[in-house]
Amino acid sequence: MKTYDAVIAGGGLIGASIALELAEAGLKVALYDAREPGKEASWASAGMISPAPENPGMIPFMPMSLASAALYPEFIRKVEELTGKESGYQKSGALDVILDEDVEKAQEELSTIIALQRGVGLHAEAISAGRAREMEPALNEDTQAAIFRADEGSLDARAFTQVVLQAARQRGVEIFARNGAEALKRDGNCCCGLLLEDGEIEAKWTIVAAGCFSARIAGAEPYAPVAPAKGQMAALRCEAVEIKHILWLGHKYLVPRKDGRIIAGSTIEQAGFDRHVTAGGIQAILSEVIKIVPALENAQIDETWAGLRPDSPDHLPIIGPTDVKGLLIATGHFRSGILLAPITARLIREWVTTQRVSVDWTRVSPLRFLEAKGKVVSFRC
């Protein structure tokens, strides 16, 4: 039986980033994925690096979001230098567009959002409709105002995940496809590895990072009660439209790619593990993004797809140690998996190597679900 310092269940961007961090810390690491690494939620993502909270419930983990965004430039530089491949990263900035026909209501909405975003540490600037259209000439003429966040950017999540996986391999990580974890390998209150579809593996540290499939790993479900949240997407091409910034209207967005495509998203659906693209889902996306940029009604639909995000009961990530010695969880990132990959990997590495972390992760602890049920938390082994 093979033995490692750390074994990771899940080969998306989160698992790959953790594997790279641990390998760079000198650990012998293996990563197992039930399918092809990097082909689940990471593959489906729009790739935005945006710490702006989409709702008040996200405010408690803003320090983690901001810390992760700050780590990205160095993270990208490192993996691109290691592999010689590009991530598709561009620091374009983002515009939140306000279209409300009631000018007074639009200004009130603008003031509320600006106060919230600045209050959590974001560099957000209120701009006039005229300036917004100067920045993005294709914007709807009914735009009343906008919020500009210059620090935000995006990357090609499909390409970047593969770049990080390659960087991990170059640092000695052993990566195994089509051999997923079925259960935790336990010895009393210690986790000592994984029981796989094909065999078993031993490790001092076991990290569950299998996205929305984490709860299907026997023994992990009390700490990772995640469920899939389906998100449909479309890639558009339109020669008449050039978009330079990430554009938001409510929960819908447009993300420009270096290859000329414009990514339009996204739905949030509780549809189990169904990945079908539906007419209604795509219509819901296109009807909103065409409000942002009306000329996109003539765009060519280049591709459509759906991904399954890992959603937790409180919609916050699940990151950290459990009351089972040697077991850590890194899942539940919902719509922020790309953004939070660097900080998740950094914190897991810090805990594994020093049992201390540089950013408070109490709010996202896996133990919150046991505490909510009134269970006693113990670290005895």
LINHU-V106956 format. One record per residue. N is the residue number from 1. RES is the residue in one letter. PHI is phi as a letter, one per 30 degrees, with the letter a starting at -180 (* if undefined). Layout:
N_RES_PHI + N_RES_PHI
//
This chain:
1_M_* + 2_K_d + 3_T_b + 4_Y_b + 5_D_d + 6_A_b + 7_V_b + 8_I_b + 9_A_c + 10_G_k + 11_G_c + 12_G_d + 13_L_d + 14_I_d + 15_G_d + 16_A_d + 17_S_d + 18_I_d + 19_A_e + 20_L_d + 21_E_e + 22_L_d + 23_A_d + 24_E_d + 25_A_d + 26_G_j + 27_L_d + 28_K_d + 29_V_b + 30_A_b + 31_L_b + 32_Y_b + 33_D_b + 34_A_d + 35_R_b + 36_E_d + 37_P_e + 38_G_i + 39_K_c + 40_E_c + 41_A_d + 42_S_d + 43_W_d + 44_A_d + 45_S_d + 46_A_d + 47_G_i + 48_M_d + 49_I_c + 50_S_b + 51_P_d + 52_A_d + 53_P_d + 54_E_d + 55_N_a + 56_P_e + 57_G_d + 58_M_d + 59_I_d + 60_P_e + 61_F_c + 62_M_e + 63_P_e + 64_M_d + 65_S_d + 66_L_d + 67_A_d + 68_S_d + 69_A_e + 70_A_d + 71_L_d + 72_Y_d + 73_P_e + 74_E_d + 75_F_d + 76_I_d + 77_R_e + 78_K_d + 79_V_d + 80_E_d + 81_E_d + 82_L_d + 83_T_c + 84_G_i + 85_K_c + 86_E_c + 87_S_c + 88_G_i + 89_Y_d + 90_Q_b + 91_K_c + 92_S_c + 93_G_i + 94_A_b + 95_L_c + 96_D_d + 97_V_c + 98_I_c + 99_L_c + 100_D_e + 101_E_d + 102_D_d + 103_V_d + 104_E_d + 105_K_d + 106_A_d + 107_Q_d + 108_E_d + 109_E_d + 110_L_e + 111_S_d + 112_T_d + 113_I_d + 114_I_d + 115_A_d + 116_L_d + 117_Q_d + 118_R_d + 119_G_d + 120_V_c + 121_G_j + 122_L_d + 123_H_d + 124_A_c + 125_E_b + 126_A_d + 127_I_b + 128_S_d + 129_A_d + 130_G_d + 131_R_d + 132_A_e + 133_R_d + 134_E_d + 135_M_d + 136_E_b + 137_P_e + 138_A_d + 139_L_d + 140_N_e + 141_E_d + 142_D_d + 143_T_e + 144_Q_c + 145_A_a + 146_A_a + 147_I_c + 148_F_c + 149_R_c + 150_A_d + 151_D_d + 152_E_d + 153_G_a + 154_S_a + 155_L_b + 156_D_d + 157_A_d + 158_R_d + 159_A_d + 160_F_d + 161_T_d + 162_Q_d + 163_V_d + 164_V_d + 165_L_d + 166_Q_d + 167_A_d + 168_A_d + 169_R_e + 170_Q_d + 171_R_c + 172_G_j + 173_V_d + 174_E_c + 175_I_c + 176_F_b + 177_A_c + 178_R_h + 179_N_b + 180_G_d + 181_A_d + 182_E_c + 183_A_a + 184_L_d + 185_K_c + 186_R_c + 187_D_b + 188_G_i + 189_N_c + 190_C_c + 191_C_c + 192_C_b + 193_G_k + 194_L_b + 195_L_c + 196_L_c + 197_E_e + 198_D_b + 199_G_j + 200_E_b + 201_I_b + 202_E_c + 203_A_a + 204_K_d + 205_W_b + 206_T_b + 207_I_c + 208_V_c + 209_A_b + 210_A_c + 211_G_h + 212_C_d + 213_F_c + 214_S_e + 215_A_d + 216_R_d + 217_I_d + 218_A_e + 219_G_j + 220_A_c + 221_E_d + 222_P_d + 223_Y_c + 224_A_b + 225_P_d + 226_V_c + 227_A_b + 228_P_d + 229_A_c + 230_K_d + 231_G_b + 232_Q_c + 233_M_b + 234_A_b + 235_A_c + 236_L_c + 237_R_b + 238_C_a + 239_E_d + 240_A_d + 241_V_b + 242_E_b + 243_I_c + 244_K_c + 245_H_c + 246_I_d + 247_L_c + 248_W_c + 249_L_b + 250_G_i + 251_H_c + 252_K_c + 253_Y_a + 254_L_b + 255_V_b + 256_P_d + 257_R_c + 258_K_d + 259_D_d + 260_G_j + 261_R_d + 262_I_b + 263_I_d + 264_A_c + 265_G_a + 266_S_a + 267_T_c + 268_I_b + 269_E_b + 270_Q_c + 271_A_b + 272_G_i + 273_F_c + 274_D_d + 275_R_c + 276_H_d + 277_V_d + 278_T_c + 279_A_d + 280_G_d + 281_G_d + 282_I_d + 283_Q_d + 284_A_d + 285_I_d + 286_L_d + 287_S_d + 288_E_d + 289_V_d + 290_I_d + 291_K_d + 292_I_d + 293_V_b + 294_P_e + 295_A_d + 296_L_d + 297_E_d + 298_N_c + 299_A_d + 300_Q_d + 301_I_d + 302_D_d + 303_E_a + 304_T_b + 305_W_a + 306_A_b + 307_G_b + 308_L_c + 309_R_d + 310_P_d + 311_D_c + 312_S_c + 313_P_e + 314_D_c + 315_H_i + 316_L_c + 317_P_d + 318_I_b + 319_I_b + 320_G_k + 321_P_d + 322_T_c + 323_D_d + 324_V_c + 325_K_e + 326_G_i + 327_L_c + 328_L_b + 329_I_c + 330_A_b + 331_T_a + 332_G_i + 333_H_d + 334_F_h + 335_R_d + 336_S_c + 337_G_d + 338_I_d + 339_L_e + 340_L_c + 341_A_e + 342_P_d + 343_I_d + 344_T_d + 345_A_d + 346_R_d + 347_L_d + 348_I_d + 349_R_d + 350_E_d + 351_W_d + 352_V_d + 353_T_c + 354_T_b + 355_Q_h + 356_R_b + 357_V_b + 358_S_d + 359_V_b + 360_D_d + 361_W_c + 362_T_e + 363_R_d + 364_V_c + 365_S_d + 366_P_d + 367_L_d + 368_R_d + 369_F_d + 370_L_d + 371_E_d + 372_A_d + 373_K_c + 374_G_i + 375_K_d + 376_V_d + 377_V_c + 378_S_b + 379_F_c + 380_R_d + 381_C_b
//
